[in-house]
């Protein structure tokens, strides 16, 4: 878990700091498997429904191992009432398009009462003037726009059903509205998943992001099937994703000669001590990457 400097300023309280101290104590020294601290960061999925059909996404493929649905506000409210006093950051997204939940901005406003940093990740295809205003006025700190390419041809390869020109125009409209209102937030990030169909467009994406005023352009490395990744070994992951991998191995997390995932710098995960992931129905997953609801608490 990466705690940036903003964690200890705008979003910090004495209670949050003490809770974070307890989490660190249990992780570093006590090695507890049953915690007496609350999560410092929280992922809540507003709904596992989407208006796209991305090829390696279980939601886009209509994978039946998790029932589809949208979170009710009362469930969100009860979760934040319990965890809100302890969390630094709330990620309001996971398995679907958050803007499809009509209560999203109501959720954001409630979470902001607890001084939490709120982040959403969206394909920004669902967009109009009201949504544009709400994104800025509700208090969202960071909007990550998922657009995997710099042309309709490349975007449509993976994000099936997406409209490159429309999303780009929506992103530009959001940035322009933010400027007109002289608003500092939200930060607008463009997340570009690099694959063999769009790797030649990275320079074009850089030029466009500078032109329209994107705050951050992120070139993320392509992963295998998100619903099965944790249950595949490194060679199975490579086999699963090989048809999508960029030709330039430097842009990939996989070793092409060994035909497996490259070794991580760390062989352990801190996530279980510091974060929690909650699904649309209020059920808890052991990890944000676990799709099958069989493993829910």
Secondary structure, 3 states (H helix, E strand, C coil): CCCCHHHHCCCCCHHHHHHHHHHHHHHHHHCCCCCCCCCCEEEECCECCCCCCCCCCCCCCCCCCCCCCECCHHHHHHHHHHHHHHCCEEECCCCCCHHHCCCHHHHHHHHHCCCCEEEEEECCCCCCHHHHHHHHHCCCCEEEEECCCCCHHHHHHHCCCCCHHHHHHHHHHHHHHHHHCCCCCCEEEEEEEECCCCHHHHHHHHHHHHHHCCCEEEEEECCCCCCCHHHCCHHHHHHHHHHHCCCCHHHCCEECCCCEECCCCCCCCCHHHHEEEECCCCCEECCCCCCCHHHCC
